[in-house]
């Protein structure tokens, strides 16, 4: 990257007009940037270049009144005046640039409705000096009035031109290798420079954190070796046993002499705490249908009402799908204060409300407020993840004993013998003969683009709004891609391993209805949460070496389902973790900066 120091040079005052040609615009000199003072443009940044203009009779001429837009030129070598294109005399103002490396670029752009101005965008990685000139085709200017030698040396000086000299300044920048790491892993950054690399360069770095994750003093500087344009900055973190908020590590550069800080002079990495809330069972025995929750052992689920109001969920169906707020007395049914426990609850924690094995709901905590020490109850904003429904329906009794299981164990088939709904999937054991939920439409349709028409054209596949490329092992290649297969609005891709065998299948679709999905009788089906999204995985039982692994993830916000089949031995077997990591790469933003 580079930074440009722009210094406009004003031309001499205009002489008295002697031409009898029709009046036209004339460049007096440079007005901006900043009234002729120096200005710094960040790497990749843009600066506006404005001109001082008059007409041939000496009267003021506003830029908006110019009859024609400027002609935007290209970079030309400084000694190539004789080879410049000849523009017609009717052109009002001509801008051109010169650049010593002779590489053609066009970073100038017109300003809509203002022909006396242009925008200059500083190219990344440029070096040397750029000169931007403006010249008028007025009749009494050298080369003007219909003359042909408009680019003679005299045309670039005097009352008909203005010049902007832009000097390149090398820059140093920093970027995070990954937006987040687990505690105990290093927060990694890359420090880079533009310009020459003949000598080593030391760059001062200031590293700070919001928590207490450093395992020792962080580096105060890094050295970029001679011949190199970048180096690594690693900040070591400690993996403690303290449950705490995630810590944000920020690294900020101080540009050395002769350099400036680039656009990314600072970068951050989130160090995620890996301590979970301990598995804990709390008992409550009174469902408060008023929602006040003032008595020990009482609780209530609330759901959105009219306007901004909240109302108590009075049925199991409302408890499962509509509740967004949980109020719990800070004293449980045994009369024990749980203030300290509830103060440790964090966003992302999982709790399960349970009446029986065939009647429970699992929730994720979206926020926890206020502090339990200041209230008779704790309020938790929650969202449902999973529920078993076959053992309860209708009104909720207010005098039944209930259990709240914090950090509950994983739901796994074939251990689970009753049907459950997990996100959009209805997981019903093959041997089940009781009541089952029917497919339902998943709220307002999120499908706004894409096509159900089948096509194997690579251009059509890559143009689909759901096109994603997963992060696969080295040597793996895309061998097939299609859209609209089997009438689906989505993409279907196949990847081969380094030996040419099929290794991975990826299907990404808009999901409009809940789906019945009977767990396999000879594979393990496990309910999960992946990067805050509901998911389930299927993998081989102990002893099954080459069982196909499956991962399904649903993004509720976009209505998109990600389905991956692991066919390669690296992905199949008795663990789905490798395939889950590939699935997570599909959830990243296009720039790789984190989850979408």
C-alpha positions in Angstrom: 0.0 0.0 0.0 1.1 3.6 -0.4 0.1 7.1 0.8 0.1 10.1 -1.5 1.2 13.6 -0.5 -0.7 15.9 -2.9 0.6 19.4 -3.4 -1.2 21.5 -6.0 0.9 24.2 -7.8 -1.0 27.3 -8.8 -0.4 28.7 -12.3 0.4 32.4 -13.1 -2.5 34.9 -13.5 -4.2 34.9 -16.9 -3.3 37.5 -19.5 -5.9 39.8 -21.1 -7.9 37.8 -23.7 -7.1 38.8 -27.3 -8.9 36.0 -29.2 -12.0 36.7 -31.1 -13.0 33.0 -30.8 -16.1 32.1 -28.8 -15.7 32.4 -25.0 -14.7 29.2 -23.3 -13.6 27.9 -20.0 -10.0 28.3 -18.8 -7.9 26.8 -16.1 -6.5 29.4 -13.7 -4.9 27.0 -11.3 -5.7 24.6 -8.5 -8.2 25.5 -5.8 -8.3 22.2 -3.9 -7.3 20.0 -2.1 -7.8 22.3 0.9 -7.2 25.6 -0.9 -3.8 24.5 -2.3 -2.3 23.0 0.9 -0.7 19.6 1.1 -3.0 16.6 1.8 -2.4 13.0 2.6 -4.4 10.3 0.9 -4.5 6.9 2.7 -3.5 3.8 0.6 -6.4 3.0 -1.7 -8.0 6.3 -0.7 -9.4 9.0 -2.9 -8.8 12.8 -3.1 -10.8 15.3 -5.0 -8.9 17.7 -7.3 -10.7 21.0 -8.0 -9.8 23.7 -10.5 -10.0 27.5 -10.4 -11.9 28.5 -13.7 -12.8 31.7 -15.5 -14.3 32.5 -18.9 -12.3 34.4 -21.5 -13.8 37.8 -20.6 -12.5 37.5 -17.1 -15.8 36.7 -15.5 -16.3 34.0 -12.9 -17.3 30.6 -14.2 -18.6 28.0 -11.8 -17.6 24.4 -12.4 -21.2 23.4 -12.8 -21.5 25.8 -15.8 -18.8 24.2 -17.9 -20.3 23.0 -21.1 -18.6 19.6 -21.2 -17.2 17.0 -18.8 -13.4 16.5 -18.6 -11.7 13.9 -20.6 -10.0 11.5 -18.3 -6.5 10.5 -19.4 -4.2 7.6 -18.7 -0.7 7.4 -17.2 1.9 8.4 -19.6 5.7 8.6 -19.2 7.1 12.0 -18.4 9.1 12.2 -21.6 6.3 11.2 -24.0 4.7 14.6 -24.7 5.0 14.1 -28.4 3.0 10.8 -28.3 0.0 12.0 -26.4 -3.4 11.7 -28.0 -4.8 14.8 -29.6 -8.2 15.8 -28.3 -10.6 18.0 -30.3 -10.7 21.7 -29.6 -14.2 21.5 -28.2 -13.0 19.7 -25.1 -13.4 22.0 -22.1 -10.8 20.6 -19.7 -8.3 17.8 -20.2 -6.8 15.8 -17.3 -3.8 13.5 -17.8 -1.3 11.9 -15.5 2.3 10.9 -15.9 3.9 8.1 -13.9 7.6 6.9 -14.0 7.0 3.2 -14.0 5.0 3.5 -17.3 2.3 1.1 -16.1 -1.1 2.1 -17.5 -3.8 2.7 -15.0 -6.8 5.1 -14.8 -7.4 6.1 -11.2 -9.1 9.4 -12.2 -12.9 9.6 -12.2 -15.3 12.5 -13.1 -17.4 14.2 -10.5 -21.1 14.1 -11.6 -22.3 17.5 -12.6 -19.0 19.2 -11.9 -16.7 19.2 -15.0 -14.0 21.2 -13.2 -13.3 18.4 -10.7 -11.9 14.9 -10.7 -11.4 12.2 -8.1 -8.0 10.6 -7.8 -7.8 7.1 -6.3 -4.4 6.1 -5.0 -3.5 2.7 -6.4 -2.3 0.1 -4.0 1.4 -0.7 -4.0 2.4 2.3 -6.3 5.7 4.0 -5.9 7.4 7.1 -7.4 5.7 10.3 -8.3 2.4 11.0 -10.1 1.7 14.3 -11.8 -1.9 15.2 -12.6 -2.3 18.1 -15.0 -5.3 20.0 -16.3 -5.2 22.1 -19.5 -7.8 24.3 -21.3 -8.6 24.3 -25.0 -9.2 28.1 -25.0 -8.4 30.0 -28.2 -5.7 32.2 -26.6 -3.9 29.4 -24.8 -0.8 27.7 -26.3 -2.2 24.9 -28.5 -5.8 26.1 -28.0 -8.4 27.6 -30.3 -8.4 24.6 -32.6 -4.6 24.2 -32.8 -3.2 20.7 -33.1 -0.2 20.9 -30.8 -2.2 21.1 -27.6 0.4 19.1 -25.6 3.4 21.2 -26.5 5.5 22.0 -23.4 4.2 25.6 -23.2 0.6 24.3 -22.9 1.3 23.0 -19.5 2.4 26.3 -17.9 0.9 29.7 -17.6 -2.8 30.7 -17.4 -4.3 27.7 -19.0 -3.1 24.8 -16.8 -2.8 23.5 -13.3 -0.6 20.7 -11.9 -0.9 18.4 -9.0 2.2 16.5 -7.9 1.4 13.4 -5.9 4.3 11.8 -4.1 4.2 8.2 -3.0 5.0 7.4 0.6 5.5 3.8 1.7 3.0 2.4 4.2 3.0 -0.3 6.9 -0.2 -2.2 7.6 -1.5 -5.0 10.0 -4.2 -7.6 9.5 -5.5 -10.4 11.7 -4.9 -14.0 10.4 -8.1 -15.2 12.0 -10.9 -13.1 13.5 -11.1 -15.4 16.6 -9.1 -18.0 18.4 -9.6 -20.1 21.5 -7.8 -19.2 24.7 -4.4 -20.8 24.8 -3.9 -20.3 21.1 -1.9 -17.3 19.8 -3.7 -14.3 18.5 -1.9 -14.0 15.1 -1.4 -10.9 12.9 0.5 -10.2 9.7 2.5 -6.9 9.5 3.3 -5.8 5.9 4.9 -2.9 4.1 4.9 -1.4 0.6 7.8 0.1 -1.2 11.4 -1.2 -1.3 12.5 -4.3 0.6 16.2 -4.0 0.3 16.7 -3.3 4.0 15.2 -4.8 7.2 12.5 -2.7 8.8 11.5 -2.6 12.5 7.9 -1.6 13.2 6.7 -0.6 16.7 3.5 -2.3 17.9 1.2 -1.5 20.8 -0.8 -4.5 21.9 -3.8 -4.3 24.3 -6.6 -6.5 25.6 -10.0 -6.1 27.1 -9.7 -9.1 29.5 -6.8 -10.9 31.1 -5.7 -13.4 28.4 -2.0 -12.6 27.9 0.4 -15.3 29.0 3.2 -12.8 29.2 4.2 -9.3 28.0 3.2 -8.9 24.4 5.7 -7.9 21.7 6.5 -4.2 21.5 7.9 -4.4 17.9 8.4 -6.7 14.9 11.1 -6.9 12.3 10.4 -7.3 8.6 13.6 -9.0 7.2 15.5 -7.6 4.2 14.0 -8.9 1.0 10.6 -9.6 2.7 7.4 -7.5 2.5 5.7 -9.0 5.6 6.2 -10.8 8.9 4.2 -12.5 11.6 3.1 -11.1 14.9 2.0 -13.7 17.5 0.5 -12.7 20.9 0.5 -15.7 23.3 -2.6 -16.3 25.4 -3.2 -18.4 28.5 -5.8 -21.2 28.8 -7.1 -20.8 32.3 -9.9 -22.4 34.2 -11.8 -19.2 34.9 -15.2 -18.6 33.3 -15.0 -15.1 31.9 -16.0 -12.9 29.0 -14.2 -13.2 25.7 -11.2 -11.0 25.4 -10.4 -8.7 22.4 -6.7 -8.3 21.5 -5.9 -5.2 19.6 -2.6 -4.6 17.8 -1.8 -1.1 16.6 1.2 0.0 14.5 3.4 3.1 14.8 4.8 3.9 11.4 8.6 4.2 11.4 10.4 7.2 9.9 9.8 7.4 6.2 6.6 5.4 6.4 2.9 6.1 7.2 0.3 3.8 8.7 -1.8 2.2 6.0 -5.6 1.9 5.9 -5.3 -1.1 8.3 -3.1 0.4 10.9 -4.9 -1.6 13.7 -6.4 -5.1 13.8 -8.2 -7.2 16.4 -8.6 -10.8 17.3 -11.2 -12.2 19.7 -9.9 -14.7 22.2 -12.8 -16.9 23.1 -13.2 -18.3 26.6 -13.6 -22.1 26.6 -15.0 -22.6 30.1 -18.6 -23.7 30.0 -21.2 -23.3 32.7 -21.0 -26.3 34.9 -23.7 -28.9 34.4 -26.3 -28.0 37.1 -29.9 -29.1 37.9 -32.2 -26.6 39.6 -35.7 -27.5 40.6 -38.8 -25.2 40.5 -42.3 -26.1 41.5 -44.6 -23.1 40.6 -45.4 -21.7 37.1 -46.5 -18.1 37.7 -49.2 -17.4 35.2 -49.1 -13.7 36.2 -45.5 -13.4 35.1 -44.5 -11.4 38.2 -42.3 -14.2 39.7 -42.1 -12.9 43.2 -42.3 -16.2 45.1 -39.4 -18.7 45.8 -39.4 -21.6 43.4 -41.5 -19.8 40.8 -40.8 -19.0 37.1 -42.6 -17.9 33.9 -41.9 -17.9 30.2 -43.1 -14.8 28.3 -43.7 -14.1 24.7 -44.2 -10.9 22.6 -47.7 -9.5 23.0 -49.4 -6.5 21.4 -47.0 -3.6 20.6 -44.1 -3.7 23.0 -45.9 -5.6 25.7 -45.1 -9.2 26.8 -47.6 -11.9 27.8 -47.2 -15.1 29.7 -47.0 -18.3 27.7 -49.8 -20.5 29.0 -49.6 -23.5 26.7 -46.8 -26.0 25.9 -47.1 -25.0 22.2 -46.3 -21.3 23.2 -43.5 -22.5 25.5 -41.9 -24.4 22.6 -42.0 -22.0 19.7 -43.1 -18.5 20.9 -41.3 -17.8 24.2 -38.5 -15.3 24.1 -38.1 -14.3 27.8 -37.6 -16.5 31.0 -38.1 -15.1 34.5 -36.7 -17.3 37.3 -36.9 -16.7 41.0 -33.3 -16.4 42.4 -34.4 -18.9 45.0 -35.2 -22.4 43.9 -37.9 -24.8 45.2 -35.6 -25.9 48.0 -35.3 -22.4 49.3 -31.6 -22.1 48.2 -30.4 -18.8 46.8 -29.0 -19.2 43.3 -27.8 -15.6 42.9 -24.1 -16.6 42.5 -25.0 -19.2 39.9 -27.2 -16.9 37.8 -24.5 -14.2 37.9 -22.3 -16.6 36.0 -24.8 -17.2 33.2 -23.5 -15.8 29.8 -24.9 -15.3 26.3 -24.7 -18.6 24.4 -25.3 -20.9 27.5 -27.7 -23.7 27.0 -30.5 -24.7 29.4 -33.2 -27.3 29.2 -36.7 -27.0 30.8 -37.8 -30.5 31.5 -41.1 -32.1 32.6 -40.4 -35.6 31.3 -38.3 -37.5 28.8 -41.0 -36.8 26.1 -41.7 -33.2 27.2 -38.8 -30.8 27.3 -37.5 -27.7 25.5 -33.9 -26.6 25.1 -33.0 -22.9 24.8 -30.0 -20.8 24.1 -29.4 -17.7 26.3 -29.4 -14.6 24.0 -28.8 -12.1 26.9 -28.9 -12.1 30.7 -30.2 -9.0 32.6 -30.5 -7.5 35.2 -28.1 -8.7 37.9 -29.7 -11.3 40.1 -28.5 -9.5 43.3 -30.7 -6.6 42.6 -33.9 -8.5 41.8 -36.2 -11.2 43.2 -35.9 -12.9 39.8 -33.4 -13.3 37.0 -34.4 -12.4 33.4 -33.0 -14.3 30.5 -33.7 -13.5 26.8 -33.9 -17.0 25.2 -34.5 -18.7 21.9 -35.6 -22.3 21.5 -33.4 -24.8 19.9 -34.9 -28.3 20.4 -38.0 -29.8 21.9 -39.7 -33.1 22.6 -43.5 -32.7 22.2 -45.2 -36.2 22.2 -45.8 -36.2 26.0 -47.4 -32.8 26.6 -49.8 -30.4 24.9 -52.4 -27.8 25.9 -52.4 -25.7 29.0 -49.3 -25.7 31.4 -50.2 -26.7 35.0 -49.0 -24.2 37.6 -48.3 -26.7 40.3 -46.1 -29.3 38.6 -42.4 -29.8 39.6 -40.0 -28.9 36.8 -36.3 -29.2 36.3 -33.9 -26.7 34.7 -30.8 -28.5 33.5 -28.0 -26.1 32.7 -25.3 -27.4 30.1 -27.4 -30.5 29.4 -25.9 -33.6 27.8 -25.9 -34.1 24.0 -29.1 -35.4 22.4 -28.1 -38.5 20.5 -30.0 -41.1 18.5 -30.5 -44.1 18.8 -30.3 -43.3 22.5 -33.3 -40.9 22.1 -36.5 -43.0 21.5 -39.0 -40.2 21.1 -39.3 -37.6 18.3 -37.8 -34.2 18.7 -37.8 -31.1 16.6 -34.4 -29.4 16.2 -34.6 -26.1 14.3 -36.3 -26.9 11.0 -35.8 -30.7 11.2 -38.3 -33.2 12.6 -36.1 -36.1 13.9 -38.4 -39.1 14.3 -37.1 -42.6 15.2 -37.9 -45.2 12.5 -39.5 -47.3 15.2 -41.8 -44.5 16.4 -45.5 -45.2 16.1 -47.0 -42.3 18.0 -47.9 -38.7 17.3 -45.6 -36.8 15.0 -45.5 -33.1 14.0 -46.5 -32.3 10.4 -44.2 -30.2 8.2 -44.7 -26.4 8.6 -43.8 -23.4 6.6 -40.7 -21.7 8.1 -42.1 -18.1 8.6 -41.8 -15.5 5.9 -40.0 -16.8 2.8 -36.4 -15.7 2.8 -35.9 -16.6 -0.9 -35.3 -13.4 -2.8 -33.1 -14.6 -5.6 -31.9 -17.7 -7.4 -33.6 -20.1 -9.7 -35.2 -23.5 -9.6 -34.2 -24.1 -13.2 -31.5 -26.8 -13.5 -28.2 -25.8 -15.1 -24.6 -27.1 -15.1 -23.2 -23.9 -16.6 -20.3 -22.7 -14.4 -21.3 -19.1 -15.0 -24.9 -19.7 -13.8 -23.6 -21.6 -10.8 -21.2 -18.9 -9.7 -23.9 -16.2 -10.2 -26.3 -17.9 -7.8 -26.6 -16.0 -4.5 -25.8 -19.2 -2.6 -22.5 -19.9 -4.3 -19.9 -20.6 -1.7 -16.5 -22.3 -1.9 -15.5 -24.4 1.1 -12.0 -24.6 2.5 -10.9 -28.1 1.5 -7.6 -30.0 2.0 -4.8 -29.1 -0.4 -5.0 -31.0 -3.7 -8.8 -31.3 -3.7 -10.6 -29.9 -6.7 -14.1 -29.0 -7.8 -15.3 -31.5 -10.4 -19.0 -30.8 -10.7 -21.4 -27.9 -10.0 -25.0 -27.3 -10.7 -28.0 -25.2 -9.7 -31.7 -26.2 -9.6 -31.1 -29.9 -9.2 -34.3 -31.8 -8.4 -36.2 -28.5 -8.5 -34.2 -27.0 -5.6 -33.3 -23.3 -5.4 -29.7 -23.8 -4.5 -26.3 -25.2 -5.6 -24.9 -28.7 -5.6 -21.1 -29.3 -5.9 -18.8 -32.2 -5.8 -15.1 -32.2 -4.9 -12.4 -34.9 -5.7 -9.4 -35.6 -3.5 -5.8 -35.5 -4.7 -6.2 -39.0 -6.2 -9.2 -38.1 -8.2 -11.8 -39.9 -6.1 -15.0 -38.2 -5.0 -14.4 -36.8 -1.5 -17.0 -34.2 -0.6 -20.5 -33.2 -1.7 -22.0 -29.8 -0.7 -25.6 -28.8 -1.2 -26.8 -25.2 -0.2 -30.4 -24.4 -0.5 -33.1 -22.0 0.6 -35.3 -24.0 3.1 -39.0 -23.0 3.1 -40.6 -26.0 5.1 -39.6 -28.1 8.0 -38.2 -31.5 7.0 -38.8 -35.0 8.3 -35.5 -36.7 8.8 -35.5 -40.2 10.4 -32.2 -40.8 12.1 -30.3 -43.7 10.6 -30.5 -47.1 12.4 -26.8 -47.9 11.9 -25.3 -44.4 12.4 -25.2 -42.0 15.3 -27.3 -38.8 14.9 -26.2 -36.0 17.2 -27.9 -32.6 17.8 -25.5 -29.7 17.8 -25.1 -25.9 17.7 -22.4 -24.7 15.2 -21.4 -21.0 15.3 -24.7 -20.1 16.9 -26.7 -22.1 14.3 -28.8 -25.2 14.8 -27.1 -28.3 13.3 -27.1 -32.1 13.4 -24.4 -34.5 12.4 -24.5 -38.2 11.4 -21.4 -40.4 11.7 -20.4 -44.0 12.1 -21.0 -46.0 15.3 -17.9 -47.5 17.0 -16.4 -50.1 14.7 -17.7 -48.5 11.5 -14.5 -47.2 9.9 -15.9 -45.9 6.6 -19.4 -44.8 7.3 -20.4 -41.6 5.4 -20.4 -38.5 7.6 -23.2 -35.9 7.2 -23.4 -32.4 8.5 -26.6 -30.2 8.3 -26.5 -26.5 9.4 -29.5 -24.1 9.2 -29.1 -20.3 9.3 -32.4 -19.0 10.6 -31.8 -15.4 9.5 -31.3 -16.2 5.8 -33.4 -19.4 5.7 -30.4 -21.3 4.2 -29.5 -24.9 4.8 -26.0 -26.2 4.4 -25.7 -30.0 3.8 -22.3 -31.7 3.5 -21.5 -35.4 2.8 -18.0 -36.6 3.7 -17.0 -39.3 1.3 -13.2 -39.3 1.8 -11.7 -41.4 4.6 -10.4 -38.2 6.1 -14.0 -37.1 6.6 -15.8 -40.4 7.2 -15.7 -42.7 10.2 -16.6 -42.2 13.8 -16.0 -38.5 14.2 -17.7 -35.6 12.3 -15.3 -32.9 13.5 -13.3 -32.6 10.2 -16.4 -32.2 8.2 -17.8 -29.7 10.6 -14.7 -27.5 10.1 -15.3 -27.5 6.4 -18.9 -26.6 7.0 -17.9 -23.7 9.2 -15.8 -22.2 6.3 -19.0 -21.9 4.3 -20.4 -19.7 7.0 -17.6 -17.2 6.8 -17.9 -13.8 5.2 -16.5 -13.6 1.7 -13.3 -11.8 3.1 -12.8 -14.7 5.6 -13.3 -12.3 8.6 -15.7 -14.4 10.5 -19.2 -15.8 10.5 -21.7 -14.3 8.1 
